[in-house]
Amino acid sequence: MSHNAVLLAAGGSRRLGQPKQLLMRQGIPLVRHVADLMLQTQPDRLIIVTGGNAEAVEAALIGLPVEICRNPDWKTGLASSLQSAAKSLKGSPDAVLIAGTDQPRLTLMHLMQLLKHSVERNIVSQYRPDAQGIPVRLTAETLAKASELQGDKGFRDLWKDNPPLKIQAPELLEDLDTPEQLADAVRAGWIDQPT
């Protein structure tokens, strides 16, 4: 399926206290690891939205066939990063695969599950009955509505009238927002021991 991809890597990791994008997984910065996974889905374009720690995050991506989109408003929240991605992809009719850098258990198989459905609908990852989110596959029409978002709001409000399909992914509930979650991920072997 023809698609574009967006990796959201602009966050400042305030609660974690260090850039989660630069945590190591098997000796590779997490942002590069997820970019590699996304490239394996063979997108027409992979746009990486940076902001917090932009220089170091971008340095971790050198040599990859990606487009960097630096979000100057990254401190205002997720919406501004989605808007930056939407501007970069304006005019493309293709679906968009969107992921972040804080799910250490993300796999290529999960990304491919999001892409295998041929229906023209939004598809989200469902962590548990009351929790869903990225990675997602959005229609170009939904991404174009990013200008309606504000702060840390994602697309949930935009699809009230047309609910997305859901792909079960309970393992993706494990993320890296706090020092405690990072410690759990290190103990589980998903993230290298910080030096």
C-alpha positions as a printed Julia matrix, in Angstrom:
195×3 Matrix{Float64}:
   0.0    0.0    0.0
   1.35   3.41  -0.99
   1.82   5.54   2.12
   3.88   8.22   3.79
   5.22   8.03   7.33
   5.76  10.49  10.16
   7.89   9.94  13.23
   7.04  12.32  16.07
  10.36  13.03  17.81
   9.97  16.63  19.02
   9.11  16.17  22.69
  11.24  17.57  25.47
  10.89  14.49  27.75
  10.25  16.78  30.71
   8.91  14.08  33.06
  11.66  11.62  32.12
  14.45  14.14  32.67
  16.44  13.09  29.59
  15.67  12.88  25.84
  13.77   9.62  25.31
  14.59   9.86  21.6
  18.25   9.26  22.48
  17.82   6.33  24.85
  19.65   3.31  23.47
  18.14   0.04  22.29
  20.76  -2.58  21.44
  23.31   0.21  21.01
  21.12   2.29  18.66
  19.36   5.55  19.63
  15.62   4.89  19.97
  14.74   7.54  17.38
  16.94   5.79  14.8
  15.57   2.36  15.78
  11.96   3.5   15.19
  12.95   5.31  11.98
  14.51   2.05  10.74
  11.28   0.18  11.52
   9.25   2.78   9.66
  11.57   2.69   6.66
  11.04  -1.07   6.45
   7.36  -0.37   5.68
   8.64   1.28   2.45
   6.97   4.69   2.73
   7.19   7.13  -0.17
   8.46   9.69   2.37
   9.45   9.47   6.02
   9.21  12.82   7.78
  10.77  13.11  11.22
   9.45  15.99  13.29
  12.08  17.28  15.71
  12.03  20.05  18.31
  13.41  19.41  21.79
  17.09  18.4   21.62
  16.78  18.82  17.84
  20.5   18.87  17.0
  21.28  15.66  18.91
  18.15  13.88  17.61
  18.93  14.89  14.03
  22.56  13.76  14.43
  21.28  10.3   15.43
  19.51  10.08  12.05
  22.43  10.97   9.77
  22.63   8.69   6.75
  18.98   7.62   6.76
  16.72   8.52   3.8
  14.45  10.75   5.87
  13.22  14.33   5.76
  13.7   16.43   8.88
  10.9   18.82   9.77
  11.91  20.96  12.74
   8.91  22.18  14.73
   9.69  25.6   16.27
   6.53  25.38  18.39
   7.21  21.93  19.86
   6.78  23.19  23.43
   3.07  23.86  22.78
   2.37  20.12  22.47
   1.6   17.3   20.09
  -0.8   19.29  17.91
   1.96  21.56  16.59
   4.07  18.56  15.54
   1.11  17.01  13.73
   0.49  20.37  12.03
   4.14  20.53  10.92
   3.85  17.04   9.43
   0.56  17.93   7.72
   2.17  20.97   6.08
   5.04  18.84   4.79
   2.62  16.29   3.29
   0.04  18.77   2.0
  -1.36  17.64  -1.32
  -0.42  13.97  -0.97
  -3.44  11.65  -1.27
  -1.71   8.75   0.47
  -2.41   7.34   3.92
   0.04   8.34   6.65
   1.62   6.02   9.2
   2.44   7.94  12.41
   4.55   6.68  15.31
   6.47   8.12  18.25
   9.7    7.33  20.03
   8.48   6.23  23.46
   7.16   2.7   22.85
  10.13   0.36  23.27
   8.09  -2.72  22.32
   6.99  -1.4   18.93
   7.62  -3.93  16.15
   7.61  -3.94  12.37
   4.79  -6.49  12.52
   2.54  -4.01  14.32
   3.3   -1.26  11.8
   2.53  -3.66   8.94
  -0.8   -4.61  10.57
  -1.8   -0.95  10.43
  -0.99  -0.86   6.72
  -2.47  -4.17   5.57
  -6.09  -3.01   5.67
  -7.13  -1.65   2.3
 -10.11   0.28   3.63
  -9.92   4.06   3.52
 -10.34   4.53   7.25
  -8.25   5.69  10.14
  -6.69   2.85  12.14
  -5.38   3.18  15.7
  -3.51   0.98  18.15
  -5.68  -0.13  21.07
  -3.68  -0.76  24.24
  -6.7   -1.71  26.4
 -10.47  -1.06  26.1
 -10.18   2.52  27.39
  -6.79   3.44  25.9
  -5.75   3.86  22.29
  -3.25   5.92  20.35
  -0.16   5.76  18.2
   1.03   4.21  16.05
  -1.85   5.1   13.77
  -2.62   5.06  10.1
  -4.51   8.17   9.07
  -6.19   9.04   5.83
  -4.78  12.08   4.07
  -8.11  13.82   4.79
  -7.75  13.29   8.53
  -4.15  14.52   8.58
  -5.26  17.63   6.7
  -7.5   18.47   9.7
  -4.45  18.87  11.96
  -4.94  22.64  11.87
  -8.03  22.11  14.06
  -5.95  20.62  16.9
  -4.46  22.45  19.87
  -2.03  21.65  22.69
  -1.48  17.97  23.43
  -4.67  16.86  21.69
  -4.43  14.17  19.04
  -7.0   13.23  16.43
  -9.55  11.62  18.75
 -11.92  14.61  18.59
 -11.83  14.66  14.8
 -13.26  11.19  14.26
 -16.25  11.18  16.59
 -18.57  10.72  13.6
 -16.41   8.07  11.91
 -14.67   5.92  14.55
 -11.36   4.35  13.51
 -10.63   0.67  13.17
  -8.61  -0.68  16.09
  -5.63  -3.02  16.11
  -5.01  -4.7   19.47
  -1.59  -3.85  20.92
  -1.58  -4.19  24.73
   2.25  -4.26  24.77
   2.37  -0.68  23.47
   0.85   0.63  26.69
   4.4    0.37  28.08
   6.0    3.74  27.32
   8.89   5.84  28.56
   7.43   8.94  30.2
   8.86   8.64  33.72
  12.1    7.45  35.39
  10.13   4.51  36.83
   8.93   3.43  33.39
  12.48   3.72  32.08
  13.77   1.57  34.93
  11.12  -1.06  34.14
  12.09  -1.01  30.44
  15.78  -1.44  31.32
  14.97  -4.36  33.65
  12.88  -5.98  30.9
  15.73  -5.6   28.4
  13.82  -3.29  26.04
  16.19  -0.36  26.64
  19.92  -0.45  27.32
  21.18   0.49  30.78
  21.86   4.27  30.65
  25.53   5.1   31.13
